């Protein structure tokens, strides 16, 4: 099966359960357990956003964005 077919099948199976809060909670717990198992283990330390110097232009913008240290050093963003 292709990625698209797998996604379609997943949504087809989950769709009837979306009216049942208990089922949704079980699905979320299961998906999170799979997600945490598949996370690669890295030795790099975690960096808190509070510890980074964020340029004023970016500080004013809000939204879903993840920046690496290299992104923060990029002059085009500053």
mmCIF file of the N, C-alpha and C atoms, coordinates in Angstrom:
data_MODEL
# 
_entry.id   MODEL 
# 
loop_
_atom_site.group_PDB 
_atom_site.id 
_atom_site.type_symbol 
_atom_site.label_atom_id 
_atom_site.label_alt_id 
_atom_site.label_comp_id 
_atom_site.label_asym_id 
_atom_site.label_entity_id 
_atom_site.label_seq_id 
_atom_site.pdbx_PDB_ins_code 
_atom_site.Cartn_x 
_atom_site.Cartn_y 
_atom_site.Cartn_z 
_atom_site.occupancy 
_atom_site.B_iso_or_equiv 
_atom_site.pdbx_formal_charge 
_atom_site.auth_seq_id 
_atom_site.auth_comp_id 
_atom_site.auth_asym_id 
_atom_site.auth_atom_id 
_atom_site.pdbx_PDB_model_num 
ATOM 1   N N  . UNK A 1 1  ? 0.836   -1.186 0.000  1.00 0.00 ? 1  UNK A N  1 
ATOM 2   C CA . UNK A 1 1  ? 0.000   0.000  0.000  1.00 0.00 ? 1  UNK A CA 1 
ATOM 3   C C  . UNK A 1 1  ? 0.883   1.252  0.000  1.00 0.00 ? 1  UNK A C  1 
ATOM 4   N N  . UNK A 1 2  ? 0.430   2.262  -0.673 1.00 0.00 ? 2  UNK A N  1 
ATOM 5   C CA . UNK A 1 2  ? 1.163   3.525  -0.695 1.00 0.00 ? 2  UNK A CA 1 
ATOM 6   C C  . UNK A 1 2  ? 0.846   4.316  0.570  1.00 0.00 ? 2  UNK A C  1 
ATOM 7   N N  . UNK A 1 3  ? 1.616   5.367  0.800  1.00 0.00 ? 3  UNK A N  1 
ATOM 8   C CA . UNK A 1 3  ? 1.373   6.246  1.945  1.00 0.00 ? 3  UNK A CA 1 
ATOM 9   C C  . UNK A 1 3  ? -0.040  6.813  1.923  1.00 0.00 ? 3  UNK A C  1 
ATOM 10  N N  . UNK A 1 4  ? -0.459  7.255  0.774  1.00 0.00 ? 4  UNK A N  1 
ATOM 11  C CA . UNK A 1 4  ? -1.794  7.856  0.639  1.00 0.00 ? 4  UNK A CA 1 
ATOM 12  C C  . UNK A 1 4  ? -2.870  6.819  0.955  1.00 0.00 ? 4  UNK A C  1 
ATOM 13  N N  . UNK A 1 5  ? -2.704  5.621  0.445  1.00 0.00 ? 5  UNK A N  1 
ATOM 14  C CA . UNK A 1 5  ? -3.678  4.559  0.710  1.00 0.00 ? 5  UNK A CA 1 
ATOM 15  C C  . UNK A 1 5  ? -3.717  4.206  2.194  1.00 0.00 ? 5  UNK A C  1 
ATOM 16  N N  . UNK A 1 6  ? -2.561  4.163  2.825  1.00 0.00 ? 6  UNK A N  1 
ATOM 17  C CA . UNK A 1 6  ? -2.513  3.870  4.257  1.00 0.00 ? 6  UNK A CA 1 
ATOM 18  C C  . UNK A 1 6  ? -3.219  4.953  5.071  1.00 0.00 ? 6  UNK A C  1 
ATOM 19  N N  . UNK A 1 7  ? -2.989  6.205  4.707  1.00 0.00 ? 7  UNK A N  1 
ATOM 20  C CA . UNK A 1 7  ? -3.663  7.307  5.409  1.00 0.00 ? 7  UNK A CA 1 
ATOM 21  C C  . UNK A 1 7  ? -5.174  7.240  5.219  1.00 0.00 ? 7  UNK A C  1 
ATOM 22  N N  . UNK A 1 8  ? -5.608  6.972  3.999  1.00 0.00 ? 8  UNK A N  1 
ATOM 23  C CA . UNK A 1 8  ? -7.041  6.866  3.729  1.00 0.00 ? 8  UNK A CA 1 
ATOM 24  C C  . UNK A 1 8  ? -7.657  5.752  4.566  1.00 0.00 ? 8  UNK A C  1 
ATOM 25  N N  . UNK A 1 9  ? -6.981  4.625  4.643  1.00 0.00 ? 9  UNK A N  1 
ATOM 26  C CA . UNK A 1 9  ? -7.489  3.496  5.418  1.00 0.00 ? 9  UNK A CA 1 
ATOM 27  C C  . UNK A 1 9  ? -7.535  3.837  6.910  1.00 0.00 ? 9  UNK A C  1 
ATOM 28  N N  . UNK A 1 10 ? -6.504  4.509  7.392  1.00 0.00 ? 10 UNK A N  1 
ATOM 29  C CA . UNK A 1 10 ? -6.479  4.919  8.791  1.00 0.00 ? 10 UNK A CA 1 
ATOM 30  C C  . UNK A 1 10 ? -7.668  5.826  9.113  1.00 0.00 ? 10 UNK A C  1 
ATOM 31  N N  . UNK A 1 11 ? -7.900  6.833  8.291  1.00 0.00 ? 11 UNK A N  1 
ATOM 32  C CA . UNK A 1 11 ? -9.020  7.749  8.530  1.00 0.00 ? 11 UNK A CA 1 
ATOM 33  C C  . UNK A 1 11 ? -10.367 7.057  8.363  1.00 0.00 ? 11 UNK A C  1 
ATOM 34  N N  . UNK A 1 12 ? -10.441 6.102  7.458  1.00 0.00 ? 12 UNK A N  1 
ATOM 35  C CA . UNK A 1 12 ? -11.679 5.341  7.279  1.00 0.00 ? 12 UNK A CA 1 
ATOM 36  C C  . UNK A 1 12 ? -11.996 4.537  8.540  1.00 0.00 ? 12 UNK A C  1 
ATOM 37  N N  . UNK A 1 13 ? -10.974 3.988  9.176  1.00 0.00 ? 13 UNK A N  1 
ATOM 38  C CA . UNK A 1 13 ? -11.174 3.202  10.396 1.00 0.00 ? 13 UNK A CA 1 
ATOM 39  C C  . UNK A 1 13 ? -11.478 4.095  11.605 1.00 0.00 ? 13 UNK A C  1 
ATOM 40  N N  . UNK A 1 14 ? -10.832 5.246  11.676 1.00 0.00 ? 14 UNK A N  1 
ATOM 41  C CA . UNK A 1 14 ? -11.009 6.128  12.834 1.00 0.00 ? 14 UNK A CA 1 
ATOM 42  C C  . UNK A 1 14 ? -12.316 6.910  12.769 1.00 0.00 ? 14 UNK A C  1 
ATOM 43  N N  . UNK A 1 15 ? -12.766 7.262  11.587 1.00 0.00 ? 15 UNK A N  1 
ATOM 44  C CA . UNK A 1 15 ? -13.929 8.135  11.416 1.00 0.00 ? 15 UNK A CA 1 
ATOM 45  C C  . UNK A 1 15 ? -15.159 7.701  12.226 1.00 0.00 ? 15 UNK A C  1 
ATOM 46  N N  . UNK A 1 16 ? -15.570 6.437  12.219 1.00 0.00 ? 16 UNK A N  1 
ATOM 47  C CA . UNK A 1 16 ? -16.763 6.064  12.997 1.00 0.00 ? 16 UNK A CA 1 
ATOM 48  C C  . UNK A 1 16 ? -16.575 6.240  14.507 1.00 0.00 ? 16 UNK A C  1 
ATOM 49  N N  . UNK A 1 17 ? -15.355 6.269  14.979 1.00 0.00 ? 17 UNK A N  1 
ATOM 50  C CA . UNK A 1 17 ? -15.086 6.371  16.413 1.00 0.00 ? 17 UNK A CA 1 
ATOM 51  C C  . UNK A 1 17 ? -15.032 7.805  16.914 1.00 0.00 ? 17 UNK A C  1 
ATOM 52  N N  . UNK A 1 18 ? -15.078 8.775  16.022 1.00 0.00 ? 18 UNK A N  1 
ATOM 53  C CA . UNK A 1 18 ? -14.891 10.164 16.417 1.00 0.00 ? 18 UNK A CA 1 
ATOM 54  C C  . UNK A 1 18 ? -16.019 10.729 17.277 1.00 0.00 ? 18 UNK A C  1 
ATOM 55  N N  . UNK A 1 19 ? -17.143 10.055 17.338 1.00 0.00 ? 19 UNK A N  1 
ATOM 56  C CA . UNK A 1 19 ? -18.239 10.514 18.198 1.00 0.00 ? 19 UNK A CA 1 
ATOM 57  C C  . UNK A 1 19 ? -18.124 9.951  19.615 1.00 0.00 ? 19 UNK A C  1 
ATOM 58  N N  . UNK A 1 20 ? -17.165 9.068  19.835 1.00 0.00 ? 20 UNK A N  1 
ATOM 59  C CA . UNK A 1 20 ? -17.015 8.402  21.116 1.00 0.00 ? 20 UNK A CA 1 
ATOM 60  C C  . UNK A 1 20 ? -15.758 8.922  21.818 1.00 0.00 ? 20 UNK A C  1 
ATOM 61  N N  . UNK A 1 21 ? -15.949 9.736  22.861 1.00 0.00 ? 21 UNK A N  1 
ATOM 62  C CA . UNK A 1 21 ? -14.817 10.351 23.558 1.00 0.00 ? 21 UNK A CA 1 
ATOM 63  C C  . UNK A 1 21 ? -13.864 9.325  24.154 1.00 0.00 ? 21 UNK A C  1 
ATOM 64  N N  . UNK A 1 22 ? -14.398 8.243  24.710 1.00 0.00 ? 22 UNK A N  1 
ATOM 65  C CA . UNK A 1 22 ? -13.539 7.217  25.306 1.00 0.00 ? 22 UNK A CA 1 
ATOM 66  C C  . UNK A 1 22 ? -12.660 6.574  24.232 1.00 0.00 ? 22 UNK A C  1 
ATOM 67  N N  . UNK A 1 23 ? -13.226 6.325  23.059 1.00 0.00 ? 23 UNK A N  1 
ATOM 68  C CA . UNK A 1 23 ? -12.456 5.732  21.967 1.00 0.00 ? 23 UNK A CA 1 
ATOM 69  C C  . UNK A 1 23 ? -11.379 6.694  21.480 1.00 0.00 ? 23 UNK A C  1 
ATOM 70  N N  . UNK A 1 24 ? -11.711 7.974  21.401 1.00 0.00 ? 24 UNK A N  1 
ATOM 71  C CA . UNK A 1 24 ? -10.737 8.978  20.954 1.00 0.00 ? 24 UNK A CA 1 
ATOM 72  C C  . UNK A 1 24 ? -9.563  9.027  21.928 1.00 0.00 ? 24 UNK A C  1 
ATOM 73  N N  . UNK A 1 25 ? -9.844  8.992  23.241 1.00 0.00 ? 25 UNK A N  1 
ATOM 74  C CA . UNK A 1 25 ? -8.777  9.019  24.233 1.00 0.00 ? 25 UNK A CA 1 
ATOM 75  C C  . UNK A 1 25 ? -7.860  7.805  24.080 1.00 0.00 ? 25 UNK A C  1 
ATOM 76  N N  . UNK A 1 26 ? -8.457  6.630  23.846 1.00 0.00 ? 26 UNK A N  1 
ATOM 77  C CA . UNK A 1 26 ? -7.656  5.418  23.659 1.00 0.00 ? 26 UNK A CA 1 
ATOM 78  C C  . UNK A 1 26 ? -6.800  5.519  22.396 1.00 0.00 ? 26 UNK A C  1 
ATOM 79  N N  . UNK A 1 27 ? -7.376  6.065  21.343 1.00 0.00 ? 27 UNK A N  1 
ATOM 80  C CA . UNK A 1 27 ? -6.631  6.237  20.084 1.00 0.00 ? 27 UNK A CA 1 
ATOM 81  C C  . UNK A 1 27 ? -5.452  7.166  20.307 1.00 0.00 ? 27 UNK A C  1 
ATOM 82  N N  . UNK A 1 28 ? -5.684  8.286  21.008 1.00 0.00 ? 28 UNK A N  1 
ATOM 83  C CA . UNK A 1 28 ? -4.617  9.245  21.265 1.00 0.00 ? 28 UNK A CA 1 
ATOM 84  C C  . UNK A 1 28 ? -3.501  8.634  22.103 1.00 0.00 ? 28 UNK A C  1 
ATOM 85  N N  . UNK A 1 29 ? -3.858  7.888  23.144 1.00 0.00 ? 29 UNK A N  1 
ATOM 86  C CA . UNK A 1 29 ? -2.844  7.238  23.977 1.00 0.00 ? 29 UNK A CA 1 
ATOM 87  C C  . UNK A 1 29 ? -2.021  6.276  23.132 1.00 0.00 ? 29 UNK A C  1 
ATOM 88  N N  . UNK A 1 30 ? -2.695  5.498  22.305 1.00 0.00 ? 30 UNK A N  1 
ATOM 89  C CA . UNK A 1 30 ? -1.991  4.541  21.453 1.00 0.00 ? 30 UNK A CA 1 
ATOM 90  C C  . UNK A 1 30 ? -1.070  5.250  20.453 1.00 0.00 ? 30 UNK A C  1 
ATOM 91  N N  . UNK A 1 31 ? -1.584  6.277  19.786 1.00 0.00 ? 31 UNK A N  1 
ATOM 92  C CA . UNK A 1 31 ? -0.765  6.994  18.810 1.00 0.00 ? 31 UNK A CA 1 
ATOM 93  C C  . UNK A 1 31 ? 0.437   7.668  19.470 1.00 0.00 ? 31 UNK A C  1 
ATOM 94  N N  . UNK A 1 32 ? 0.229   8.220  20.649 1.00 0.00 ? 32 UNK A N  1 
ATOM 95  C CA . UNK A 1 32 ? 1.355   8.844  21.357 1.00 0.00 ? 32 UNK A CA 1 
ATOM 96  C C  . UNK A 1 32 ? 2.404   7.814  21.756 1.00 0.00 ? 32 UNK A C  1 
ATOM 97  N N  . UNK A 1 33 ? 1.954   6.621  22.136 1.00 0.00 ? 33 UNK A N  1 
ATOM 98  C CA . UNK A 1 33 ? 2.924   5.586  22.508 1.00 0.00 ? 33 UNK A CA 1 
ATOM 99  C C  . UNK A 1 33 ? 3.748   5.173  21.293 1.00 0.00 ? 33 UNK A C  1 
ATOM 100 N N  . UNK A 1 34 ? 3.107   5.078  20.147 1.00 0.00 ? 34 UNK A N  1 
ATOM 101 C CA . UNK A 1 34 ? 3.840   4.745  18.919 1.00 0.00 ? 34 UNK A CA 1 
ATOM 102 C C  . UNK A 1 34 ? 4.798   5.874  18.572 1.00 0.00 ? 34 UNK A C  1 
ATOM 103 N N  . UNK A 1 35 ? 4.327   7.101  18.696 1.00 0.00 ? 35 UNK A N  1 
ATOM 104 C CA . UNK A 1 35 ? 5.135   8.262  18.359 1.00 0.00 ? 35 UNK A CA 1 
ATOM 105 C C  . UNK A 1 35 ? 6.363   8.344  19.254 1.00 0.00 ? 35 UNK A C  1 
ATOM 106 N N  . UNK A 1 36 ? 6.197   8.116  20.547 1.00 0.00 ? 36 UNK A N  1 
ATOM 107 C CA . UNK A 1 36 ? 7.339   8.219  21.461 1.00 0.00 ? 36 UNK A CA 1 
ATOM 108 C C  . UNK A 1 36 ? 8.330   7.091  21.225 1.00 0.00 ? 36 UNK A C  1 
ATOM 109 N N  . UNK A 1 37 ? 7.863   5.910  20.796 1.00 0.00 ? 37 UNK A N  1 
ATOM 110 C CA . UNK A 1 37 ? 8.757   4.803  20.500 1.00 0.00 ? 37 UNK A CA 1 
ATOM 111 C C  . UNK A 1 37 ? 9.579   5.068  19.246 1.00 0.00 ? 37 UNK A C  1 
ATOM 112 N N  . UNK A 1 38 ? 9.011   5.798  18.299 1.00 0.00 ? 38 UNK A N  1 
ATOM 113 C CA . UNK A 1 38 ? 9.701   6.015  17.034 1.00 0.00 ? 38 UNK A CA 1 
ATOM 114 C C  . UNK A 1 38 ? 10.602  7.244  17.049 1.00 0.00 ? 38 UNK A C  1 
ATOM 115 N N  . UNK A 1 39 ? 10.600  7.998  18.149 1.00 0.00 ? 39 UNK A N  1 
ATOM 116 C CA . UNK A 1 39 ? 11.454  9.181  18.238 1.00 0.00 ? 39 UNK A CA 1 
ATOM 117 C C  . UNK A 1 39 ? 12.912  8.744  18.302 1.00 0.00 ? 39 UNK A C  1 
ATOM 118 N N  . UNK A 1 40 ? 13.758  9.312  17.467 1.00 0.00 ? 40 UNK A N  1 
ATOM 119 C CA . UNK A 1 40 ? 15.170  8.951  17.528 1.00 0.00 ? 40 UNK A CA 1 
ATOM 120 C C  . UNK A 1 40 ? 15.808  9.478  18.812 1.00 0.00 ? 40 UNK A C  1 
ATOM 121 N N  . UNK A 1 41 ? 16.670  8.681  19.385 1.00 0.00 ? 41 UNK A N  1 
ATOM 122 C CA . UNK A 1 41 ? 17.369  9.087  20.597 1.00 0.00 ? 41 UNK A CA 1 
ATOM 123 C C  . UNK A 1 41 ? 18.585  9.901  20.191 1.00 0.00 ? 41 UNK A C  1 
ATOM 124 N N  . UNK A 1 42 ? 18.695  11.092 20.741 1.00 0.00 ? 42 UNK A N  1 
ATOM 125 C CA . UNK A 1 42 ? 19.837  11.946 20.408 1.00 0.00 ? 42 UNK A CA 1 
ATOM 126 C C  . UNK A 1 42 ? 20.586  12.281 21.685 1.00 0.00 ? 42 UNK A C  1 
ATOM 127 N N  . UNK A 1 43 ? 21.855  12.515 21.533 1.00 0.00 ? 43 UNK A N  1 
ATOM 128 C CA . UNK A 1 43 ? 22.683  12.905 22.672 1.00 0.00 ? 43 UNK A CA 1 
ATOM 129 C C  . UNK A 1 43 ? 22.770  14.411 22.816 1.00 0.00 ? 43 UNK A C  1 
ATOM 130 N N  . UNK A 1 44 ? 22.176  15.129 21.885 1.00 0.00 ? 44 UNK A N  1 
ATOM 131 C CA . UNK A 1 44 ? 22.272  16.588 21.934 1.00 0.00 ? 44 UNK A CA 1 
ATOM 132 C C  . UNK A 1 44 ? 21.383  17.128 23.052 1.00 0.00 ? 44 UNK A C  1 
ATOM 133 N N  . UNK A 1 45 ? 21.877  18.142 23.757 1.00 0.00 ? 45 UNK A N  1 
ATOM 134 C CA . UNK A 1 45 ? 21.077  18.707 24.848 1.00 0.00 ? 45 UNK A CA 1 
ATOM 135 C C  . UNK A 1 45 ? 19.881  19.475 24.309 1.00 0.00 ? 45 UNK A C  1 
ATOM 136 N N  . UNK A 1 46 ? 18.819  19.484 25.100 1.00 0.00 ? 46 UNK A N  1 
ATOM 137 C CA . UNK A 1 46 ? 17.635  20.240 24.696 1.00 0.00 ? 46 UNK A CA 1 
ATOM 138 C C  . UNK A 1 46 ? 17.882  21.715 24.990 1.00 0.00 ? 46 UNK A C  1 
ATOM 139 N N  . UNK A 1 47 ? 17.400  22.554 24.088 1.00 0.00 ? 47 UNK A N  1 
ATOM 140 C CA . UNK A 1 47 ? 17.578  23.995 24.228 1.00 0.00 ? 47 UNK A CA 1 
ATOM 141 C C  . UNK A 1 47 ? 16.218  24.617 24.512 1.00 0.00 ? 47 UNK A C  1 
ATOM 142 N N  . UNK A 1 48 ? 16.160  25.389 25.571 1.00 0.00 ? 48 UNK A N  1 
ATOM 143 C CA . UNK A 1 48 ? 14.915  26.085 25.892 1.00 0.00 ? 48 UNK A CA 1 
ATOM 144 C C  . UNK A 1 48 ? 14.823  27.347 25.053 1.00 0.00 ? 48 UNK A C  1 
ATOM 145 N N  . UNK A 1 49 ? 13.627  27.654 24.581 1.00 0.00 ? 49 UNK A N  1 
ATOM 146 C CA . UNK A 1 49 ? 13.434  28.856 23.783 1.00 0.00 ? 49 UNK A CA 1 
ATOM 147 C C  . UNK A 1 49 ? 13.775  30.111 24.570 1.00 0.00 ? 49 UNK A C  1 
ATOM 148 N N  . UNK A 1 50 ? 13.552  30.064 25.878 1.00 0.00 ? 50 UNK A N  1 
ATOM 149 C CA . UNK A 1 50 ? 13.858  31.229 26.716 1.00 0.00 ? 50 UNK A CA 1 
ATOM 150 C C  . UNK A 1 50 ? 15.350  31.535 26.717 1.00 0.00 ? 50 UNK A C  1 
ATOM 151 N N  . UNK A 1 51 ? 16.181  30.524 26.467 1.00 0.00 ? 51 UNK A N  1 
ATOM 152 C CA . UNK A 1 51 ? 17.622  30.705 26.496 1.00 0.00 ? 51 UNK A CA 1 
ATOM 153 C C  . UNK A 1 51 ? 18.190  31.231 25.176 1.00 0.00 ? 51 UNK A C  1 
ATOM 154 N N  . UNK A 1 52 ? 17.392  31.229 24.117 1.00 0.00 ? 52 UNK A N  1 
ATOM 155 C CA . UNK A 1 52 ? 17.861  31.686 22.814 1.00 0.00 ? 52 UNK A CA 1 
ATOM 156 C C  . UNK A 1 52 ? 17.645  33.177 22.648 1.00 0.00 ? 52 UNK A C  1 
ATOM 157 N N  . UNK A 1 53 ? 18.538  33.801 21.932 1.00 0.00 ? 53 UNK A N  1 
ATOM 158 C CA . UNK A 1 53 ? 18.350  35.199 21.590 1.00 0.00 ? 53 UNK A CA 1 
ATOM 159 C C  . UNK A 1 53 ? 17.545  35.243 20.300 1.00 0.00 ? 53 UNK A C  1 
ATOM 160 N N  . UNK A 1 54 ? 16.299  35.643 20.403 1.00 0.00 ? 54 UNK A N  1 
ATOM 161 C CA . UNK A 1 54 ? 15.408  35.659 19.251 1.00 0.00 ? 54 UNK A CA 1 
ATOM 162 C C  . UNK A 1 54 ? 15.336  37.082 18.702 1.00 0.00 ? 54 UNK A C  1 
ATOM 163 N N  . UNK A 1 55 ? 15.626  37.252 17.398 1.00 0.00 ? 55 UNK A N  1 
ATOM 164 C CA . UNK A 1 55 ? 15.550  38.587 16.800 1.00 0.00 ? 55 UNK A CA 1 
ATOM 165 C C  . UNK A 1 55 ? 14.151  39.196 16.983 1.00 0.00 ? 55 UNK A C  1 
ATOM 166 N N  . UNK A 1 56 ? 14.109  40.495 17.114 1.00 0.00 ? 56 UNK A N  1 
ATOM 167 C CA . UNK A 1 56 ? 12.844  41.200 17.361 1.00 0.00 ? 56 UNK A CA 1 
ATOM 168 C C  . UNK A 1 56 ? 11.801  40.910 16.288 1.00 0.00 ? 56 UNK A C  1 
ATOM 169 N N  . UNK A 1 57 ? 12.219  40.817 15.009 1.00 0.00 ? 57 UNK A N  1 
ATOM 170 C CA . UNK A 1 57 ? 11.269  40.537 13.926 1.00 0.00 ? 57 UNK A CA 1 
ATOM 171 C C  . UNK A 1 57 ? 10.548  39.218 14.166 1.00 0.00 ? 57 UNK A C  1 
ATOM 172 N N  . UNK A 1 58 ? 11.290  38.209 14.615 1.00 0.00 ? 58 UNK A N  1 
ATOM 173 C CA . UNK A 1 58 ? 10.673  36.913 14.875 1.00 0.00 ? 58 UNK A CA 1 
ATOM 174 C C  . UNK A 1 58 ? 9.879   36.910 16.165 1.00 0.00 ? 58 UNK A C  1 
ATOM 175 N N  . UNK A 1 59 ? 10.333  37.674 17.137 1.00 0.00 ? 59 UNK A N  1 
ATOM 176 C CA . UNK A 1 59 ? 9.642   37.708 18.417 1.00 0.00 ? 59 UNK A CA 1 
ATOM 177 C C  . UNK A 1 59 ? 8.217   38.235 18.258 1.00 0.00 ? 59 UNK A C  1 
ATOM 178 N N  . UNK A 1 60 ? 8.020   39.172 17.303 1.00 0.00 ? 60 UNK A N  1 
ATOM 179 C CA . UNK A 1 60 ? 6.702   39.759 17.078 1.00 0.00 ? 60 UNK A CA 1 
ATOM 180 C C  . UNK A 1 60 ? 5.767   38.797 16.353 1.00 0.00 ? 60 UNK A C  1 
ATOM 181 N N  . UNK A 1 61 ? 6.336   37.840 15.627 1.00 0.00 ? 61 UNK A N  1 
ATOM 182 C CA . UNK A 1 61 ? 5.508   36.910 14.861 1.00 0.00 ? 61 UNK A CA 1 
ATOM 183 C C  . UNK A 1 61 ? 5.198   35.704 15.721 1.00 0.00 ? 61 UNK A C  1 
ATOM 184 N N  . UNK A 1 62 ? 3.991   35.223 15.613 1.00 0.00 ? 62 UNK A N  1 
ATOM 185 C CA . UNK A 1 62 ? 3.584   34.041 16.368 1.00 0.00 ? 62 UNK A CA 1 
ATOM 186 C C  . UNK A 1 62 ? 3.032   33.029 15.383 1.00 0.00 ? 62 UNK A C  1 
ATOM 187 N N  . UNK A 1 63 ? 3.145   31.770 15.708 1.00 0.00 ? 63 UNK A N  1 
ATOM 188 C CA . UNK A 1 63 ? 2.613   30.720 14.848 1.00 0.00 ? 63 UNK A CA 1 
ATOM 189 C C  . UNK A 1 63 ? 3.363   29.424 15.067 1.00 0.00 ? 63 UNK A C  1 
ATOM 190 N N  . UNK A 1 64 ? 3.101   28.473 14.220 1.00 0.00 ? 64 UNK A N  1 
ATOM 191 C CA . UNK A 1 64 ? 3.723   27.168 14.320 1.00 0.00 ? 64 UNK A CA 1 
ATOM 192 C C  . UNK A 1 64 ? 4.996   27.157 13.497 1.00 0.00 ? 64 UNK A C  1 
ATOM 193 N N  . UNK A 1 65 ? 6.103   27.316 14.158 1.00 0.00 ? 65 UNK A N  1 
ATOM 194 C CA . UNK A 1 65 ? 7.387   27.321 13.460 1.00 0.00 ? 65 UNK A CA 1 
ATOM 195 C C  . UNK A 1 65 ? 8.435   26.753 14.406 1.00 0.00 ? 65 UNK A C  1 
ATOM 196 N N  . UNK A 1 66 ? 9.331   25.959 13.863 1.00 0.00 ? 66 UNK A N  1 
ATOM 197 C CA . UNK A 1 66 ? 10.438  25.429 14.644 1.00 0.00 ? 66 UNK A CA 1 
ATOM 198 C C  . UNK A 1 66 ? 11.723  25.946 14.031 1.00 0.00 ? 66 UNK A C  1 
ATOM 199 N N  . UNK A 1 67 ? 12.541  26.538 14.846 1.00 0.00 ? 67 UNK A N  1 
ATOM 200 C CA . UNK A 1 67 ? 13.799  27.084 14.369 1.00 0.00 ? 67 UNK A CA 1 
ATOM 201 C C  . UNK A 1 67 ? 14.958  26.332 15.007 1.00 0.00 ? 67 UNK A C  1 
ATOM 202 N N  . UNK A 1 68 ? 15.956  26.039 14.216 1.00 0.00 ? 68 UNK A N  1 
ATOM 203 C CA . UNK A 1 68 ? 17.180  25.446 14.730 1.00 0.00 ? 68 UNK A CA 1 
ATOM 204 C C  . UNK A 1 68 ? 18.147  26.570 15.074 1.00 0.00 ? 68 UNK A C  1 
ATOM 205 N N  . UNK A 1 69 ? 19.262  26.198 15.687 1.00 0.00 ? 69 UNK A N  1 
ATOM 206 C CA . UNK A 1 69 ? 20.272  27.209 15.996 1.00 0.00 ? 69 UNK A CA 1 
ATOM 207 C C  . UNK A 1 69 ? 20.803  27.834 14.707 1.00 0.00 ? 69 UNK A C  1 
ATOM 208 N N  . UNK A 1 70 ? 20.931  27.021 13.653 1.00 0.00 ? 70 UNK A N  1 
ATOM 209 C CA . UNK A 1 70 ? 21.394  27.545 12.368 1.00 0.00 ? 70 UNK A CA 1 
ATOM 210 C C  . UNK A 1 70 ? 20.404  28.564 11.809 1.00 0.00 ? 70 UNK A C  1 
ATOM 211 N N  . UNK A 1 71 ? 19.103  28.290 11.968 1.00 0.00 ? 71 UNK A N  1 
ATOM 212 C CA . UNK A 1 71 ? 18.084  29.251 11.522 1.00 0.00 ? 71 UNK A CA 1 
ATOM 213 C C  . UNK A 1 71 ? 18.226  30.571 12.264 1.00 0.00 ? 71 UNK A C  1 
ATOM 214 N N  . UNK A 1 72 ? 18.509  30.480 13.553 1.00 0.00 ? 72 UNK A N  1 
ATOM 215 C CA . UNK A 1 72 ? 18.615  31.693 14.361 1.00 0.00 ? 72 UNK A CA 1 
ATOM 216 C C  . UNK A 1 72 ? 19.824  32.532 13.941 1.00 0.00 ? 72 UNK A C  1 
ATOM 217 N N  . UNK A 1 73 ? 20.857  31.884 13.432 1.00 0.00 ? 73 UNK A N  1 
ATOM 218 C CA . UNK A 1 73 ? 22.071  32.604 13.008 1.00 0.00 ? 73 UNK A CA 1 
ATOM 219 C C  . UNK A 1 73 ? 21.956  33.132 11.594 1.00 0.00 ? 73 UNK A C  1 
ATOM 220 N N  . UNK A 1 74 ? 20.943  32.686 10.851 1.00 0.00 ? 74 UNK A N  1 
ATOM 221 C CA . UNK A 1 74 ? 20.761  33.085 9.464  1.00 0.00 ? 74 UNK A CA 1 
ATOM 222 C C  . UNK A 1 74 ? 20.432  34.583 9.386  1.00 0.00 ? 74 UNK A C  1 
ATOM 223 N N  . UNK A 1 75 ? 21.233  35.322 8.655  1.00 0.00 ? 75 UNK A N  1 
ATOM 224 C CA . UNK A 1 75 ? 21.056  36.773 8.558  1.00 0.00 ? 75 UNK A CA 1 
ATOM 225 C C  . UNK A 1 75 ? 19.772  37.157 7.838  1.00 0.00 ? 75 UNK A C  1 
ATOM 226 N N  . UNK A 1 76 ? 19.239  36.269 6.985  1.00 0.00 ? 76 UNK A N  1 
ATOM 227 C CA . UNK A 1 76 ? 18.010  36.607 6.255  1.00 0.00 ? 76 UNK A CA 1 
ATOM 228 C C  . UNK A 1 76 ? 16.822  36.726 7.198  1.00 0.00 ? 76 UNK A C  1 
ATOM 229 N N  . UNK A 1 77 ? 16.861  36.067 8.335  1.00 0.00 ? 77 UNK A N  1 
ATOM 230 C CA . UNK A 1 77 ? 15.744  36.096 9.280  1.00 0.00 ? 77 UNK A CA 1 
ATOM 231 C C  . UNK A 1 77 ? 15.835  37.328 10.172 1.00 0.00 ? 77 UNK A C  1 
ATOM 232 N N  . UNK A 1 78 ? 17.052  37.788 10.437 1.00 0.00 ? 78 UNK A N  1 
ATOM 233 C CA . UNK A 1 78 ? 17.236  38.861 11.422 1.00 0.00 ? 78 UNK A CA 1 
ATOM 234 C C  . UNK A 1 78 ? 16.863  40.213 10.907 1.00 0.00 ? 78 UNK A C  1 
# 
